[in-house]
Amino acid sequence: MPGDQVLVAAAVPGNTGIGLTLVGDFDLTSRPCLEAALENLRDADADLHVDLSGVTFVDVGSLAVLTAACRTLPDGRRMFLHSPSPQVRRAIDFLWPSLGGLEIVMAVGGGT
């Protein structure tokens, strides 16, 4: 159902970072929730890992929220997007080809 989403923030085992797991659809209606979650994690003293494996739909505005959060991370911090769909990866590569501090991490066996 459009607009259904879950955001879960947690420590990332084995990584020096904090994680955010996104599940469901992310569009205009869920964007404020996504912005608030990312803002709450922005000042943590760690890299930010965002698991996209449970995302069924994401609009370009929500991708812009993710990339804006990456651009505003303190110096030396990075954002890792884990398991984005091929469509999400293509959109990020096309719209934000040289965004520093952003790394795409494909699912195990999927390469980088």
Biopython code that builds the backbone (N, CA, C, O; Angstrom):
import numpy as np
from Bio.PDB.StructureBuilder import StructureBuilder

atoms = [
    (1, "MET", "N", (0.843, -1.174, 0.000)),
    (1, "MET", "CA", (0.000, 0.000, 0.000)),
    (1, "MET", "C", (0.892, 1.242, 0.000)),
    (1, "MET", "O", (1.789, 1.333, 0.839)),
    (2, "PRO", "N", (0.685, 2.198, -0.901)),
    (2, "PRO", "CA", (1.509, 3.394, -0.945)),
    (2, "PRO", "C", (1.479, 4.121, 0.390)),
    (2, "PRO", "O", (0.446, 4.201, 1.055)),
    (3, "GLY", "N", (2.649, 4.653, 0.764)),
    (3, "GLY", "CA", (2.740, 5.394, 2.007)),
    (3, "GLY", "C", (3.091, 4.548, 3.213)),
    (3, "GLY", "O", (3.398, 5.096, 4.272)),
    (4, "ASP", "N", (3.055, 3.219, 3.087)),
    (4, "ASP", "CA", (3.450, 2.368, 4.202)),
    (4, "ASP", "C", (4.961, 2.309, 4.261)),
    (4, "ASP", "O", (5.619, 1.975, 3.275)),
    (5, "GLN", "N", (5.512, 2.637, 5.430)),
    (5, "GLN", "CA", (6.961, 2.602, 5.578)),
    (5, "GLN", "C", (7.316, 2.349, 7.023)),
    (5, "GLN", "O", (6.534, 2.610, 7.937)),
    (6, "VAL", "N", (8.517, 1.835, 7.205)),
    (6, "VAL", "CA", (9.058, 1.596, 8.532)),
    (6, "VAL", "C", (10.475, 2.134, 8.535)),
    (6, "VAL", "O", (11.233, 1.905, 7.592)),
    (7, "LEU", "N", (10.833, 2.844, 9.582)),
    (7, "LEU", "CA", (12.187, 3.337, 9.768)),
    (7, "LEU", "C", (12.688, 2.783, 11.097)),
    (7, "LEU", "O", (12.041, 2.959, 12.130)),
    (8, "VAL", "N", (13.830, 2.119, 11.073)),
    (8, "VAL", "CA", (14.405, 1.559, 12.289)),
    (8, "VAL", "C", (15.848, 2.022, 12.387)),
    (8, "VAL", "O", (16.641, 1.792, 11.474)),
    (9, "ALA", "N", (16.190, 2.669, 13.482)),
    (9, "ALA", "CA", (17.571, 3.102, 13.710)),
    (9, "ALA", "C", (18.202, 2.192, 14.751)),
    (9, "ALA", "O", (17.583, 1.876, 15.767)),
    (10, "ALA", "N", (19.446, 1.768, 14.493)),
    (10, "ALA", "CA", (20.133, 0.872, 15.432)),
    (10, "ALA", "C", (21.633, 0.934, 15.182)),
    (10, "ALA", "O", (22.092, 1.396, 14.137)),
    (11, "ALA", "N", (22.376, 0.459, 16.164)),
    (11, "ALA", "CA", (23.822, 0.311, 15.968)),
    (11, "ALA", "C", (24.048, -0.736, 14.895)),
    (11, "ALA", "O", (23.236, -1.647, 14.737)),
    (12, "VAL", "N", (25.142, -0.618, 14.158)),
    (12, "VAL", "CA", (25.456, -1.554, 13.083)),
    (12, "VAL", "C", (26.524, -2.519, 13.581)),
    (12, "VAL", "O", (27.684, -2.130, 13.716)),
    (13, "PRO", "N", (26.156, -3.777, 13.858)),
    (13, "PRO", "CA", (27.149, -4.737, 14.363)),
    (13, "PRO", "C", (28.301, -4.905, 13.382)),
    (13, "PRO", "O", (28.083, -5.041, 12.179)),
    (14, "GLY", "N", (29.519, -4.896, 13.895)),
    (14, "GLY", "CA", (30.693, -5.121, 13.067)),
    (14, "GLY", "C", (31.155, -3.906, 12.294)),
    (14, "GLY", "O", (32.198, -3.956, 11.643)),
    (15, "ASN", "N", (30.414, -2.825, 12.347)),
    (15, "ASN", "CA", (30.801, -1.598, 11.655)),
    (15, "ASN", "C", (30.968, -0.486, 12.676)),
    (15, "ASN", "O", (30.405, -0.540, 13.770)),
    (16, "THR", "N", (31.733, 0.500, 12.316)),
    (16, "THR", "CA", (31.821, 1.677, 13.169)),
    (16, "THR", "C", (30.803, 2.668, 12.642)),
    (16, "THR", "O", (31.148, 3.615, 11.936)),
    (17, "GLY", "N", (29.558, 2.443, 12.987)),
    (17, "GLY", "CA", (28.525, 3.333, 12.488)),
    (17, "GLY", "C", (27.190, 3.086, 13.134)),
    (17, "GLY", "O", (27.021, 2.202, 13.973)),
    (18, "ILE", "N", (26.253, 3.895, 12.713)),
    (18, "ILE", "CA", (24.874, 3.747, 13.144)),
    (18, "ILE", "C", (24.059, 3.451, 11.909)),
    (18, "ILE", "O", (24.373, 3.934, 10.821)),
    (19, "GLY", "N", (23.014, 2.661, 12.067)),
    (19, "GLY", "CA", (22.263, 2.241, 10.902)),
    (19, "GLY", "C", (20.824, 2.692, 10.919)),
    (19, "GLY", "O", (20.222, 2.903, 11.972)),
    (20, "LEU", "N", (20.294, 2.834, 9.729)),
    (20, "LEU", "CA", (18.889, 3.139, 9.525)),
    (20, "LEU", "C", (18.384, 2.141, 8.502)),
    (20, "LEU", "O", (18.922, 2.050, 7.398)),
    (21, "THR", "N", (17.353, 1.391, 8.865)),
    (21, "THR", "CA", (16.758, 0.427, 7.944)),
    (21, "THR", "C", (15.456, 1.002, 7.428)),
    (21, "THR", "O", (14.586, 1.391, 8.208)),
    (22, "LEU", "N", (15.322, 1.056, 6.107)),
    (22, "LEU", "CA", (14.108, 1.556, 5.477)),
    (22, "LEU", "C", (13.332, 0.384, 4.904)),
    (22, "LEU", "O", (13.899, -0.480, 4.236)),
    (23, "VAL", "N", (12.029, 0.357, 5.168)),
    (23, "VAL", "CA", (11.168, -0.707, 4.661)),
    (23, "VAL", "C", (9.894, -0.081, 4.123)),
    (23, "VAL", "O", (9.255, 0.722, 4.804)),
    (24, "GLY", "N", (9.525, -0.445, 2.909)),
    (24, "GLY", "CA", (8.269, 0.028, 2.340)),
    (24, "GLY", "C", (8.474, 1.073, 1.263)),
    (24, "GLY", "O", (9.497, 1.099, 0.578)),
    (25, "ASP", "N", (7.468, 1.941, 1.129)),
    (25, "ASP", "CA", (7.449, 2.983, 0.102)),
    (25, "ASP", "C", (7.873, 4.319, 0.697)),
    (25, "ASP", "O", (7.452, 4.680, 1.796)),
    (26, "PHE", "N", (8.714, 5.056, -0.042)),
    (26, "PHE", "CA", (9.155, 6.371, 0.402)),
    (26, "PHE", "C", (8.860, 7.380, -0.687)),
    (26, "PHE", "O", (9.432, 7.341, -1.776)),
    (27, "ASP", "N", (7.944, 8.291, -0.359)),
    (27, "ASP", "CA", (7.470, 9.279, -1.317)),
    (27, "ASP", "C", (7.165, 10.576, -0.578)),
    (27, "ASP", "O", (7.635, 10.781, 0.541)),
    (28, "LEU", "N", (6.393, 11.435, -1.192)),
    (28, "LEU", "CA", (6.068, 12.737, -0.622)),
    (28, "LEU", "C", (5.477, 12.621, 0.781)),
    (28, "LEU", "O", (5.797, 13.431, 1.650)),
    (29, "THR", "N", (4.629, 11.638, 1.012)),
    (29, "THR", "CA", (3.968, 11.519, 2.313)),
    (29, "THR", "C", (4.905, 11.055, 3.421)),
    (29, "THR", "O", (4.692, 11.394, 4.585)),
    (30, "SER", "N", (5.926, 10.295, 3.085)),
    (30, "SER", "CA", (6.839, 9.773, 4.105)),
    (30, "SER", "C", (8.120, 10.590, 4.233)),
    (30, "SER", "O", (8.917, 10.361, 5.143)),
    (31, "ARG", "N", (8.317, 11.535, 3.331)),
    (31, "ARG", "CA", (9.561, 12.315, 3.318)),
    (31, "ARG", "C", (9.857, 13.032, 4.643)),
    (31, "ARG", "O", (11.006, 13.017, 5.083)),
    (32, "PRO", "N", (8.869, 13.658, 5.294)),
    (32, "PRO", "CA", (9.178, 14.319, 6.574)),
    (32, "PRO", "C", (9.697, 13.344, 7.638)),
    (32, "PRO", "O", (10.581, 13.691, 8.422)),
    (33, "CYS", "N", (9.156, 12.150, 7.662)),
    (33, "CYS", "CA", (9.612, 11.130, 8.613)),
    (33, "CYS", "C", (11.055, 10.725, 8.310)),
    (33, "CYS", "O", (11.863, 10.572, 9.226)),
    (34, "LEU", "N", (11.376, 10.553, 7.038)),
    (34, "LEU", "CA", (12.734, 10.210, 6.631)),
    (34, "LEU", "C", (13.708, 11.336, 6.987)),
    (34, "LEU", "O", (14.796, 11.084, 7.506)),
    (35, "GLU", "N", (13.311, 12.572, 6.706)),
    (35, "GLU", "CA", (14.161, 13.721, 7.041)),
    (35, "GLU", "C", (14.438, 13.782, 8.541)),
    (35, "GLU", "O", (15.573, 14.016, 8.955)),
    (36, "ALA", "N", (13.407, 13.572, 9.351)),
    (36, "ALA", "CA", (13.572, 13.629, 10.807)),
    (36, "ALA", "C", (14.497, 12.519, 11.299)),
    (36, "ALA", "O", (15.346, 12.754, 12.159)),
    (37, "ALA", "N", (14.335, 11.315, 10.758)),
    (37, "ALA", "CA", (15.190, 10.198, 11.181)),
    (37, "ALA", "C", (16.649, 10.469, 10.838)),
    (37, "ALA", "O", (17.539, 10.224, 11.653)),
    (38, "LEU", "N", (16.894, 10.972, 9.639)),
    (38, "LEU", "CA", (18.268, 11.272, 9.237)),
    (38, "LEU", "C", (18.850, 12.425, 10.045)),
    (38, "LEU", "O", (20.031, 12.403, 10.391)),
    (39, "GLU", "N", (18.045, 13.415, 10.344)),
    (39, "GLU", "CA", (18.507, 14.546, 11.152)),
    (39, "GLU", "C", (18.898, 14.079, 12.553)),
    (39, "GLU", "O", (19.890, 14.547, 13.110)),
    (40, "ASN", "N", (18.126, 13.164, 13.118)),
    (40, "ASN", "CA", (18.431, 12.646, 14.452)),
    (40, "ASN", "C", (19.748, 11.877, 14.478)),
    (40, "ASN", "O", (20.415, 11.828, 15.511)),
    (41, "LEU", "N", (20.126, 11.276, 13.352)),
    (41, "LEU", "CA", (21.357, 10.478, 13.292)),
    (41, "LEU", "C", (22.565, 11.282, 12.803)),
    (41, "LEU", "O", (23.704, 10.830, 12.921)),
    (42, "ARG", "N", (22.316, 12.455, 12.263)),
    (42, "ARG", "CA", (23.378, 13.238, 11.631)),
    (42, "ARG", "C", (24.530, 13.564, 12.576)),
    (42, "ARG", "O", (25.692, 13.528, 12.173)),
    (43, "ASP", "N", (24.222, 13.875, 13.799)),
    (43, "ASP", "CA", (25.269, 14.314, 14.716)),
    (43, "ASP", "C", (25.909, 13.182, 15.508)),
    (43, "ASP", "O", (26.764, 13.430, 16.358)),
    (44, "ALA", "N", (25.508, 11.947, 15.242)),
    (44, "ALA", "CA", (26.176, 10.810, 15.893)),
    (44, "ALA", "C", (27.633, 10.802, 15.435)),
    (44, "ALA", "O", (27.937, 11.195, 14.309)),
    (45, "ASP", "N", (28.506, 10.365, 16.287)),
    (45, "ASP", "CA", (29.932, 10.372, 15.970)),
    (45, "ASP", "C", (30.320, 9.073, 15.266)),
    (45, "ASP", "O", (31.175, 8.328, 15.747)),
    (46, "ALA", "N", (29.686, 8.811, 14.125)),
    (46, "ALA", "CA", (29.924, 7.561, 13.409)),
    (46, "ALA", "C", (29.423, 7.693, 11.975)),
    (46, "ALA", "O", (28.639, 8.587, 11.655)),
    (47, "ASP", "N", (29.892, 6.785, 11.116)),
    (47, "ASP", "CA", (29.368, 6.727, 9.752)),
    (47, "ASP", "C", (27.909, 6.298, 9.804)),
    (47, "ASP", "O", (27.468, 5.685, 10.776)),
    (48, "LEU", "N", (27.172, 6.622, 8.763)),
    (48, "LEU", "CA", (25.752, 6.298, 8.681)),
    (48, "LEU", "C", (25.542, 5.213, 7.631)),
    (48, "LEU", "O", (25.919, 5.378, 6.470)),
    (49, "HIS", "N", (24.940, 4.108, 8.047)),
    (49, "HIS", "CA", (24.631, 2.991, 7.160)),
    (49, "HIS", "C", (23.120, 2.941, 6.966)),
    (49, "HIS", "O", (22.371, 2.861, 7.940)),
    (50, "VAL", "N", (22.667, 2.987, 5.705)),
    (50, "VAL", "CA", (21.244, 2.962, 5.404)),
    (50, "VAL", "C", (20.951, 1.706, 4.591)),
    (50, "VAL", "O", (21.438, 1.544, 3.472)),
    (51, "ASP", "N", (20.142, 0.815, 5.178)),
    (51, "ASP", "CA", (19.763, -0.441, 4.522)),
    (51, "ASP", "C", (18.513, -0.195, 3.691)),
    (51, "ASP", "O", (17.452, 0.121, 4.228)),
    (52, "LEU", "N", (18.645, -0.343, 2.379)),
    (52, "LEU", "CA", (17.540, -0.118, 1.448)),
    (52, "LEU", "C", (16.942, -1.421, 0.926)),
    (52, "LEU", "O", (16.088, -1.391, 0.040)),
    (53, "SER", "N", (17.373, -2.563, 1.458)),
    (53, "SER", "CA", (16.934, -3.855, 0.903)),
    (53, "SER", "C", (15.431, -4.076, 1.025)),
    (53, "SER", "O", (14.868, -4.849, 0.250)),
    (54, "GLY", "N", (14.766, -3.421, 1.974)),
    (54, "GLY", "CA", (13.327, -3.597, 2.149)),
    (54, "GLY", "C", (12.486, -2.518, 1.502)),
    (54, "GLY", "O", (11.272, -2.469, 1.706)),
    (55, "VAL", "N", (13.118, -1.647, 0.720)),
    (55, "VAL", "CA", (12.384, -0.556, 0.068)),
    (55, "VAL", "C", (11.710, -1.079, -1.189)),
    (55, "VAL", "O", (12.355, -1.677, -2.051)),
    (56, "THR", "N", (10.398, -0.848, -1.286)),
    (56, "THR", "CA", (9.645, -1.291, -2.460)),
    (56, "THR", "C", (9.449, -0.169, -3.474)),
    (56, "THR", "O", (9.242, -0.435, -4.658)),
    (57, "PHE", "N", (9.512, 1.079, -3.024)),
    (57, "PHE", "CA", (9.402, 2.228, -3.915)),
    (57, "PHE", "C", (10.072, 3.412, -3.244)),
    (57, "PHE", "O", (9.929, 3.614, -2.038)),
    (58, "VAL", "N", (10.800, 4.190, -4.021)),
    (58, "VAL", "CA", (11.374, 5.435, -3.514)),
    (58, "VAL", "C", (11.344, 6.458, -4.638)),
    (58, "VAL", "O", (11.800, 6.186, -5.748)),
    (59, "ASP", "N", (10.798, 7.648, -4.341)),
    (59, "ASP", "CA", (10.754, 8.681, -5.366)),
    (59, "ASP", "C", (12.038, 9.505, -5.326)),
    (59, "ASP", "O", (12.831, 9.400, -4.391)),
    (60, "VAL", "N", (12.225, 10.319, -6.350)),
    (60, "VAL", "CA", (13.470, 11.091, -6.462)),
    (60, "VAL", "C", (13.586, 12.094, -5.321)),
    (60, "VAL", "O", (14.698, 12.418, -4.904)),
    (61, "GLY", "N", (12.475, 12.588, -4.811)),
    (61, "GLY", "CA", (12.527, 13.509, -3.683)),
    (61, "GLY", "C", (13.093, 12.858, -2.431)),
    (61, "GLY", "O", (13.843, 13.486, -1.684)),
    (62, "SER", "N", (12.737, 11.611, -2.206)),
    (62, "SER", "CA", (13.276, 10.884, -1.052)),
    (62, "SER", "C", (14.753, 10.571, -1.252)),
    (62, "SER", "O", (15.525, 10.590, -0.293)),
    (63, "LEU", "N", (15.156, 10.281, -2.493)),
    (63, "LEU", "CA", (16.584, 10.106, -2.770)),
    (63, "LEU", "C", (17.328, 11.415, -2.526)),
    (63, "LEU", "O", (18.458, 11.411, -2.036)),
    (64, "ALA", "N", (16.694, 12.533, -2.868)),
    (64, "ALA", "CA", (17.316, 13.833, -2.619)),
    (64, "ALA", "C", (17.495, 14.068, -1.119)),
    (64, "ALA", "O", (18.483, 14.674, -0.704)),
    (65, "VAL", "N", (16.553, 13.597, -0.304)),
    (65, "VAL", "CA", (16.686, 13.710, 1.151)),
    (65, "VAL", "C", (17.910, 12.924, 1.619)),
    (65, "VAL", "O", (18.686, 13.411, 2.441)),
    (66, "LEU", "N", (18.082, 11.706, 1.092)),
    (66, "LEU", "CA", (19.246, 10.887, 1.466)),
    (66, "LEU", "C", (20.552, 11.568, 1.064)),
    (66, "LEU", "O", (21.493, 11.629, 1.856)),
    (67, "THR", "N", (20.610, 12.073, -0.152)),
    (67, "THR", "CA", (21.859, 12.696, -0.608)),
    (67, "THR", "C", (22.122, 14.014, 0.117)),
    (67, "THR", "O", (23.277, 14.353, 0.374)),
    (68, "ALA", "N", (21.070, 14.759, 0.451)),
    (68, "ALA", "CA", (21.255, 15.991, 1.233)),
    (68, "ALA", "C", (21.807, 15.659, 2.611)),
    (68, "ALA", "O", (22.670, 16.372, 3.122)),
    (69, "ALA", "N", (21.317, 14.584, 3.215)),
    (69, "ALA", "CA", (21.830, 14.160, 4.523)),
    (69, "ALA", "C", (23.304, 13.798, 4.412)),
    (69, "ALA", "O", (24.087, 14.094, 5.315)),
    (70, "CYS", "N", (23.682, 13.167, 3.323)),
    (70, "CYS", "CA", (25.082, 12.814, 3.109)),
    (70, "CYS", "C", (25.940, 14.071, 3.012)),
    (70, "CYS", "O", (27.013, 14.143, 3.611)),
    (71, "ARG", "N", (25.470, 15.055, 2.260)),
    (71, "ARG", "CA", (26.239, 16.299, 2.078)),
    (71, "ARG", "C", (26.407, 17.072, 3.378)),
    (71, "ARG", "O", (27.364, 17.834, 3.513)),
    (72, "THR", "N", (25.510, 16.898, 4.330)),
    (72, "THR", "CA", (25.591, 17.665, 5.572)),
    (72, "THR", "C", (26.243, 16.892, 6.712)),
    (72, "THR", "O", (26.284, 17.384, 7.840)),
    (73, "LEU", "N", (26.753, 15.696, 6.443)),
    (73, "LEU", "CA", (27.474, 14.969, 7.493)),
    (73, "LEU", "C", (28.743, 15.733, 7.861)),
    (73, "LEU", "O", (29.364, 16.362, 7.004)),
    (74, "PRO", "N", (29.123, 15.678, 9.126)),
    (74, "PRO", "CA", (30.370, 16.332, 9.533)),
    (74, "PRO", "C", (31.563, 15.765, 8.750)),
    (74, "PRO", "O", (31.518, 14.632, 8.270)),
    (75, "ASP", "N", (32.611, 16.555, 8.632)),
    (75, "ASP", "CA", (33.818, 16.137, 7.917)),
    (75, "ASP", "C", (34.316, 14.792, 8.422)),
    (75, "ASP", "O", (34.325, 14.518, 9.622)),
    (76, "GLY", "N", (34.726, 13.967, 7.478)),
    (76, "GLY", "CA", (35.281, 12.665, 7.817)),
    (76, "GLY", "C", (34.249, 11.561, 7.960)),
    (76, "GLY", "O", (34.615, 10.394, 8.097)),
    (77, "ARG", "N", (32.970, 11.902, 7.931)),
    (77, "ARG", "CA", (31.926, 10.894, 8.047)),
    (77, "ARG", "C", (31.403, 10.549, 6.664)),
    (77, "ARG", "O", (31.396, 11.376, 5.752)),
    (78, "ARG", "N", (30.960, 9.292, 6.533)),
    (78, "ARG", "CA", (30.434, 8.828, 5.247)),
    (78, "ARG", "C", (29.056, 8.202, 5.443)),
    (78, "ARG", "O", (28.680, 7.811, 6.548)),
    (79, "MET", "N", (28.316, 8.119, 4.337)),
    (79, "MET", "CA", (27.044, 7.420, 4.310)),
    (79, "MET", "C", (27.192, 6.226, 3.386)),
    (79, "MET", "O", (27.692, 6.352, 2.268)),
    (80, "PHE", "N", (26.758, 5.074, 3.855)),
    (80, "PHE", "CA", (26.763, 3.855, 3.065)),
    (80, "PHE", "C", (25.322, 3.459, 2.783)),
    (80, "PHE", "O", (24.534, 3.273, 3.710)),
    (81, "LEU", "N", (24.975, 3.329, 1.506)),
    (81, "LEU", "CA", (23.650, 2.835, 1.123)),
    (81, "LEU", "C", (23.792, 1.352, 0.811)),
    (81, "LEU", "O", (24.470, 0.972, -0.143)),
    (82, "HIS", "N", (23.153, 0.525, 1.615)),
    (82, "HIS", "CA", (23.249, -0.922, 1.468)),
    (82, "HIS", "C", (22.071, -1.477, 0.671)),
    (82, "HIS", "O", (20.913, -1.147, 0.928)),
    (83, "SER", "N", (22.391, -2.312, -0.286)),
    (83, "SER", "CA", (21.422, -3.088, -1.069)),
    (83, "SER", "C", (20.336, -2.253, -1.749)),
    (83, "SER", "O", (19.155, -2.587, -1.651)),
    (84, "PRO", "N", (20.716, -1.175, -2.435)),
    (84, "PRO", "CA", (19.686, -0.446, -3.188)),
    (84, "PRO", "C", (19.263, -1.260, -4.404)),
    (84, "PRO", "O", (20.035, -2.070, -4.918)),
    (85, "SER", "N", (18.053, -1.044, -4.852)),
    (85, "SER", "CA", (17.601, -1.707, -6.079)),
    (85, "SER", "C", (18.424, -1.165, -7.243)),
    (85, "SER", "O", (19.021, -0.094, -7.133)),
    (86, "PRO", "N", (18.461, -1.899, -8.360)),
    (86, "PRO", "CA", (19.180, -1.383, -9.533)),
    (86, "PRO", "C", (18.662, -0.014, -9.979)),
    (86, "PRO", "O", (19.443, 0.821, -10.434)),
    (87, "GLN", "N", (17.351, 0.223, -9.855)),
    (87, "GLN", "CA", (16.770, 1.504, -10.262)),
    (87, "GLN", "C", (17.267, 2.638, -9.359)),
    (87, "GLN", "O", (17.570, 3.730, -9.839)),
    (88, "VAL", "N", (17.348, 2.375, -8.060)),
    (88, "VAL", "CA", (17.832, 3.393, -7.129)),
    (88, "VAL", "C", (19.300, 3.697, -7.405)),
    (88, "VAL", "O", (19.714, 4.856, -7.412)),
    (89, "ARG", "N", (20.068, 2.662, -7.627)),
    (89, "ARG", "CA", (21.493, 2.873, -7.909)),
    (89, "ARG", "C", (21.683, 3.695, -9.185)),
    (89, "ARG", "O", (22.504, 4.611, -9.216)),
    (90, "ARG", "N", (20.930, 3.372, -10.232)),
    (90, "ARG", "CA", (21.034, 4.132, -11.486)),
    (90, "ARG", "C", (20.645, 5.594, -11.276)),
    (90, "ARG", "O", (21.305, 6.496, -11.792)),
    (91, "ALA", "N", (19.571, 5.825, -10.515)),
    (91, "ALA", "CA", (19.124, 7.200, -10.274)),
    (91, "ALA", "C", (20.200, 7.990, -9.533)),
    (91, "ALA", "O", (20.479, 9.136, -9.887)),
    (92, "ILE", "N", (20.799, 7.395, -8.517)),
    (92, "ILE", "CA", (21.847, 8.089, -7.764)),
    (92, "ILE", "C", (23.062, 8.335, -8.649)),
    (92, "ILE", "O", (23.630, 9.427, -8.629)),
    (93, "ASP", "N", (23.468, 7.328, -9.429)),
    (93, "ASP", "CA", (24.615, 7.491, -10.323)),
    (93, "ASP", "C", (24.372, 8.590, -11.356)),
    (93, "ASP", "O", (25.296, 9.318, -11.720)),
    (94, "PHE", "N", (23.134, 8.710, -11.824)),
    (94, "PHE", "CA", (22.799, 9.695, -12.848)),
    (94, "PHE", "C", (22.656, 11.098, -12.258)),
    (94, "PHE", "O", (23.199, 12.057, -12.805)),
    (95, "LEU", "N", (21.925, 11.224, -11.138)),
    (95, "LEU", "CA", (21.619, 12.535, -10.580)),
    (95, "LEU", "C", (22.716, 13.093, -9.672)),
    (95, "LEU", "O", (22.896, 14.308, -9.590)),
    (96, "TRP", "N", (23.449, 12.211, -8.993)),
    (96, "TRP", "CA", (24.500, 12.643, -8.066)),
    (96, "TRP", "C", (25.762, 11.822, -8.330)),
    (96, "TRP", "O", (26.191, 11.066, -7.459)),
    (97, "PRO", "N", (26.372, 11.956, -9.526)),
    (97, "PRO", "CA", (27.484, 11.073, -9.911)),
    (97, "PRO", "C", (28.758, 11.234, -9.091)),
    (97, "PRO", "O", (29.540, 10.290, -8.979)),
    (98, "SER", "N", (28.978, 12.393, -8.524)),
    (98, "SER", "CA", (30.252, 12.600, -7.830)),
    (98, "SER", "C", (30.029, 13.103, -6.402)),
    (98, "SER", "O", (30.760, 13.966, -5.916)),
    (99, "LEU", "N", (29.023, 12.557, -5.747)),
    (99, "LEU", "CA", (28.722, 12.970, -4.381)),
    (99, "LEU", "C", (29.739, 12.352, -3.432)),
    (99, "LEU", "O", (29.725, 11.144, -3.192)),
    (100, "GLY", "N", (30.612, 13.181, -2.899)),
    (100, "GLY", "CA", (31.629, 12.698, -1.969)),
    (100, "GLY", "C", (31.008, 12.223, -0.679)),
    (100, "GLY", "O", (30.015, 12.783, -0.214)),
    (101, "GLY", "N", (31.588, 11.193, -0.101)),
    (101, "GLY", "CA", (31.109, 10.687, 1.181)),
    (101, "GLY", "C", (29.994, 9.670, 1.066)),
    (101, "GLY", "O", (29.534, 9.148, 2.082)),
    (102, "LEU", "N", (29.541, 9.371, -0.157)),
    (102, "LEU", "CA", (28.471, 8.397, -0.347)),
    (102, "LEU", "C", (29.040, 7.152, -0.998)),
    (102, "LEU", "O", (29.718, 7.229, -2.022)),
    (103, "GLU", "N", (28.762, 6.011, -0.401)),
    (103, "GLU", "CA", (29.201, 4.744, -0.973)),
    (103, "GLU", "C", (28.015, 3.808, -1.094)),
    (103, "GLU", "O", (27.179, 3.714, -0.195)),
    (104, "ILE", "N", (27.958, 3.112, -2.235)),
    (104, "ILE", "CA", (26.919, 2.122, -2.483)),
    (104, "ILE", "C", (27.490, 0.766, -2.153)),
    (104, "ILE", "O", (28.566, 0.408, -2.632)),
    (105, "VAL", "N", (26.783, 0.006, -1.338)),
    (105, "VAL", "CA", (27.210, -1.338, -0.947)),
    (105, "VAL", "C", (26.120, -2.297, -1.422)),
    (105, "VAL", "O", (25.000, -2.289, -0.912)),
    (106, "MET", "N", (26.470, -3.117, -2.403)),
    (106, "MET", "CA", (25.487, -4.063, -2.938)),
    (106, "MET", "C", (25.360, -5.249, -2.003)),
    (106, "MET", "O", (26.206, -5.472, -1.137)),
    (107, "ALA", "N", (24.291, -6.006, -2.189)),
    (107, "ALA", "CA", (24.051, -7.203, -1.392)),
    (107, "ALA", "C", (25.204, -8.192, -1.605)),
    (107, "ALA", "O", (25.915, -8.118, -2.607)),
    (108, "VAL", "N", (25.379, -9.106, -0.665)),
    (108, "VAL", "CA", (26.446, -10.104, -0.757)),
    (108, "VAL", "C", (26.338, -10.794, -2.104)),
    (108, "VAL", "O", (25.269, -11.270, -2.486)),
    (109, "GLY", "N", (27.461, -10.846, -2.826)),
    (109, "GLY", "CA", (27.473, -11.473, -4.141)),
    (109, "GLY", "C", (27.099, -10.518, -5.250)),
    (109, "GLY", "O", (27.188, -10.878, -6.424)),
    (110, "GLY", "N", (26.672, -9.278, -4.903)),
    (110, "GLY", "CA", (26.245, -8.341, -5.917)),
    (110, "GLY", "C", (27.305, -7.374, -6.359)),
    (110, "GLY", "O", (27.056, -6.573, -7.259)),
    (111, "GLY", "N", (28.498, -7.412, -5.758)),
    (111, "GLY", "CA", (29.553, -6.468, -6.121)),
    (111, "GLY", "C", (29.317, -5.114, -5.522)),
    (111, "GLY", "O", (28.392, -4.928, -4.732)),
    (112, "THR", "N", (30.169, -4.137, -5.901)),
    (112, "THR", "CA", (30.000, -2.762, -5.413)),
    (112, "THR", "C", (29.876, -1.795, -6.556)),
    (112, "THR", "O", (29.727, -0.594, -6.334)),
]
sb = StructureBuilder()
sb.init_structure("model")
sb.init_model(0)
sb.init_chain("A")
sb.init_seg("    ")
for serial, (resi, resn, name, xyz) in enumerate(atoms, 1):
    if name == "N":
        sb.init_residue(resn, " ", resi, " ")
    sb.init_atom(name, np.array(xyz, "f"), 0.0, 1.0, " ", f" {name:<3s}", serial, name[0])
structure = sb.get_structure()
